[in-house]
Amino acid sequence: MHAPVALALVAAALLGSATGAAAPRSALTIAYFEDGREPATRIVHTLRCGPVGGTHPRRTLACRGLARVGWRGLRPVPAGTACTELYGGPEVALVTGVVEGRRIWARLRRDDGCEIGRWERLAFLLPVVWPRAG
């Protein structure tokens, strides 16, 4: 009587993994432009979390950060938000894909104080060391 139950449990476990139960929860493409006006400065990496994978040079760190902020952390600065008029540089990053089952498209830039703050909160996603020394 125990053998059929054990066999049924093993079959259910195998069926669960075959149906995609182990599929990544998050899968992103991150295109970083050192100069957003120059497409030739583009660096592209992929990131998968759950399990960790992709071409991102700091996959584990990036997945930890993504787990911390979730898909909500990638939302744009709300319209009408008062932001300081600061220019942080020409860098731009486009983050596209799926986070926690939700499709996302985020454009990160450094053209005012709010966007600089958002950039810094999401710097773990950038495939370059940020802030850069020097």
Secondary structure, DSSP 8 states (H G I E B T S, - for coil): -HHHHHHHHHHHHHHHHHTTTT--SEEEEEEEESSTT-GGGEEEEEEEETTTBSS-TTHHHHHHHHHHHTGGGGS---TT---------S-EEEEEEEETTEEEEEEEE-SSHHHHHHHHHTGGGSSS-SS---
